[in-house]
């Protein structure tokens, strides 16, 4: 699965910022070493790639 979104400018900075850590933990518990999550910044976009 791949998702790409504009980077948060901090103007609407709500939440606890634990989403990616939570997803990493869930993938680890469900799939072990068979899953990976890759994040990158490309210009003004933040990209997440999940491979299972």
Secondary structure, DSSP 4 states (H G I P E B T S, - for coil): -EEEEEPP-STT--S-S-HHHHHHHHHHHHHGGG-EEEEEEETTEEEEEEE-
